[in-house]
Amino acid sequence: MAIQNDQSHGIEKTTSAWKDFLSLIKIGIVNSNLITTFTGLWLALYFTGESFIVHIDKVIFALLGSALIIAGSCAINNYYDRDIDHIMQRTKSRPTVTGRITPAQVLALGLGFILLGTVLLGLTSITAAVIGLIGVFTYVVLYTMWTKRQYTINTVVGSISGAVPPLIGWAAITELNTVAWVLFFIMFIWQPPHFLALAMKRCEEYREAGIPMLPVVHGFGITKRQMMVWVACLLPLPFYLYSLGIGFIILATLLNIGWLILALSGLKIKDDLKWAKWMFIYSLNYLTILFVAMVIFAI
């Protein structure tokens, strides 16, 4: 019986350690960015007429490299924010807050992942590695260490790093062109309304932590209007991807119009937090559907 208890305790510790690791690297962010990285890869192969199998090594290196630099950057973000994460309900159970992983271990893991990821990206192309490092610098230095705690524009600055994965995927295969930059701008413009919706939902937590998110500093009214403008800016972008066919343009335009209608409804809806929840959920589904559709229409 004692042996069984010891085994059970060992399994629980292993499970807990794995959960801590996934929390540390923000696995949700890693997974969502891998979708856009793969889409960049896939479309680069499609538009250059290259074979997926022939370039399978670059595909694997690009996906692994992207995952590692994103995970490493997120780990360093957790390392840097450990002094304020205990204040927010969403982040107070992170292993950097609970002490289950030491700061030195987190920093070493983050830097090690970024180094290894950069090397793997370099095996695809120097451009892909450079873009990856630009993303790391933007997220770790410009966002985490500088603007996050000082300016409401922090969301926009952070959006740059979140928009580079499709560029990494594309650059791993071929030189960047207009389509690659359209993918970048879709991701860049998508992020402010997505994260501002989250900021509205967690407004009081951000206020308590002293983070100057837009709804904290300027209120929900201005935040909602800015979100509407960002969503409206997505409308013309699908037309630059006309090579994917009329079916894709129609689908993407319907998704954009649907999101814009939801955004405009914020002018009348009095329950701001409920509206923010709908905007957040729509943004997640929007991103998944749009980028999966790009891959499907390019088959």
Buried (B, 14 or more C-beta within 10 A) or exposed (E): EEEEEEEEEEEEEEEEEEBBBBBBBBBEBBEBBBBBBBBBBBBBBBBBEBEEEEBEEBBEBBBBBBBBBBBBBBBBBBBBBBEBBBBBEEBEBBBBBBEBBEEEBBBEBBBEBBEBBBEBBBBBBEBBBBBBBBBBBBBBEBBBBEBBBEBBEBBBBBBBBBBBBBBBBBBBBBEBEEBBBBBBBBBBBBBBBBBBBBBBBBBEBBBBBEBBBBBBBBEBEEBBEBBBEBBBBBBEBBEBBEEBEEEBBEBBBEBBEBBBEBBEBBEEEEEBEEBBBBBBEBBEEBBEEBBEBBBEBBE
